[in-house]
Structures are given as structure tokens and as C-alpha cells.
Amino acid sequence: MNFVFKYFHASAQNLGVVITAPFDVVLARDTVLQPDIVYLARENYHRLTNACLQGAPDLVIEVISPSTIRRDRIRKSRLYLKHSVKEYWLVDPEGGTVEIFTNTPEGWRLAGTYSQEEILNSPLLPGLAIDLTAVFTYPKGLSTSN
């Protein structure tokens, strides 16, 4: 899967920074995770060190696989919610979907489910529009079984 977050939107708008794994996110003294992709808003740069992010990112993107689906959907999801991540995306390369969840006082709220033929819009980042056709297109010569 050719999953690429739109770095251009965040940097061109001077909104924040996108960081890809491997990079530690220290949610608490005893809770360290390595999400696939995180977005940190400019006003939260003070949490960023050379070694890790101290505290919750604004957005977490996890690319799920059969071996990580339970961990990403349940365990990690609950930790991100507890530690005030504002938006959580679950990318399913096999199913060709992206689910976007927003943090509310009642828990995660499904803000949208997008298929590989649609344009994804983020509630957290107005103006961000990602053509998922490009995201789920494998480079020529690379099969989905790799």
C-alpha cells in the first residue's frame, strides 16, 4: 500500500508536523507506543524532543493488518482516547478503507468511513482532501502480497 499522508497540507498551511514510525509516543510514564503516522499541531511542538513525543499527538494513523487489528482497534484505541488524541484513523489496506474517529466526551465517534475510490476529509484538518485511489494504488510491479 502506498499510504502517504499529505505532508503538503500541514507544512504549506504551517499547521504542524507529520512524523512516521519508528518514533516513540510517550503517553504516560508507563505507556509508550509507536503509531504508524502521527500529526502534531504547531501549538504542541513543545512536546516534541529528538527522541520522542512527550504526550498525545493530535492525530494518530494506524495501518492495520490481520495480526494487529485487535490491538489497533481495541487496546491502542482506548489508550489514545484516554490520553486525549483528537482524531484516530484506522487504515485497512486489505479492505481498501479508512475509518476516522473523533474524540468526544462520550468516547470515539465515527466521523466517516471512506473507500479507496473516495476523497477523505478530516474533521481535525479542514481543507485536507486525500484521494484514496492514490493511497491504495501499489507502485507498478509491486503486488499486494508483498
C-alpha positions in Angstrom: 0.0 0.0 0.0 1.3 3.4 -0.9 -0.1 5.2 2.1 1.2 8.8 2.2 -0.2 11.5 4.5 -0.5 14.9 2.9 2.6 16.5 4.2 1.9 19.4 1.9 -1.3 20.4 3.7 0.3 20.5 7.2 3.5 22.2 6.1 2.1 24.5 3.4 -0.5 25.8 5.9 2.1 26.0 8.7 -0.2 23.9 10.8 2.1 21.2 12.2 4.4 18.3 11.5 3.8 14.7 10.4 6.1 12.0 11.8 6.3 8.4 10.7 7.3 5.3 12.5 9.6 4.3 14.1 9.1 7.1 16.6 8.1 6.8 20.3 5.0 8.5 21.6 5.2 8.6 25.4 1.6 8.9 26.6 2.4 8.3 30.2 5.5 7.2 32.2 4.5 3.5 31.7 2.7 3.9 28.3 4.9 4.2 25.2 3.6 3.4 21.7 4.9 3.6 18.1 2.0 4.6 15.8 2.5 4.3 12.1 1.9 8.0 11.5 1.3 11.0 13.8 0.4 14.6 13.3 1.4 17.2 15.8 -0.2 20.7 15.6 2.2 23.6 15.7 0.9 24.8 19.2 2.0 21.4 20.6 5.6 21.4 19.3 6.8 21.9 22.9 6.0 18.2 23.5 8.5 17.1 20.8 12.0 16.0 21.6 14.7 14.5 19.3 14.0 11.1 20.9 10.2 11.1 21.3 6.9 12.9 21.6 6.0 13.5 25.3 2.2 13.4 25.3 -0.5 12.8 22.9 -0.3 13.7 19.2 -3.3 15.5 17.7 -3.8 12.7 15.1 -2.8 9.1 15.0 -2.9 6.9 11.9 -2.6 3.2 12.3 -2.3 0.8 9.3 -4.0 -2.4 10.4 -3.2 -5.9 9.4 -4.7 -9.3 10.4 -2.0 -9.6 13.1 -2.6 -6.0 14.5 -6.3 -5.4 14.1 -7.3 -6.3 17.6 -4.5 -4.4 19.2 -5.2 -1.3 17.0 -9.0 -1.4 17.3 -9.2 -2.0 21.0 -6.0 -1.7 23.1 -4.3 1.2 21.3 -7.6 2.9 20.5 -8.5 3.0 24.2 -5.1 4.4 25.1 -5.3 7.1 22.5 -8.8 8.1 23.7 -7.7 8.1 27.4 -4.7 10.3 26.6 -6.8 12.8 24.5 -5.7 12.1 20.9 -8.1 14.3 19.0 -8.5 12.1 15.9 -7.7 8.4 15.1 -7.6 6.9 11.7 -7.6 3.1 11.0 -6.4 2.3 7.5 -7.3 -1.2 6.2 -5.2 -1.9 3.2 -6.9 -5.3 2.5 -10.4 -3.8 2.7 -9.4 -0.6 1.0 -11.0 1.6 3.7 -10.1 4.3 6.1 -12.2 5.0 9.3 -11.9 8.3 11.0 -12.8 8.6 14.7 -13.0 11.9 16.7 -12.6 12.2 20.4 -15.8 13.2 22.2 -16.7 13.2 25.9 -18.7 10.1 25.2 -15.8 8.3 23.6 -14.7 7.8 20.0 -17.3 8.9 17.4 -17.1 7.5 13.9 -16.7 10.7 11.8 -16.5 8.8 8.5 -15.6 5.6 6.6 -14.0 6.1 3.3 -13.4 3.6 0.5 -10.5 3.5 -1.8 -12.5 5.4 -4.5 -13.3 8.4 -2.3 -11.8 11.6 -1.2 -11.0 11.6 2.5 -11.8 14.7 4.6 -10.5 15.2 8.1 -12.6 16.9 10.7 -9.4 17.9 12.5 -7.8 19.4 9.4 -10.3 21.4 7.4 -9.2 21.6 3.8 -7.3 18.4 3.8 -8.6 16.2 1.0 -6.8 12.9 0.2 -7.6 11.0 -2.9 -7.7 7.4 -1.6 -7.3 6.0 -5.1 -3.7 7.1 -4.9 -3.2 5.9 -1.4 -4.4 2.3 -2.2 -2.6 2.1 -5.5 0.5 -0.1 -5.4 3.6 1.0 -7.4 3.9 -0.7 -10.8 5.4 -4.2 -10.3 4.6 -4.5 -6.7 1.8 -6.9 -5.7 -0.5 -6.7 -2.7 1.1 -9.9 -1.4 4.5 -8.2 -0.7 
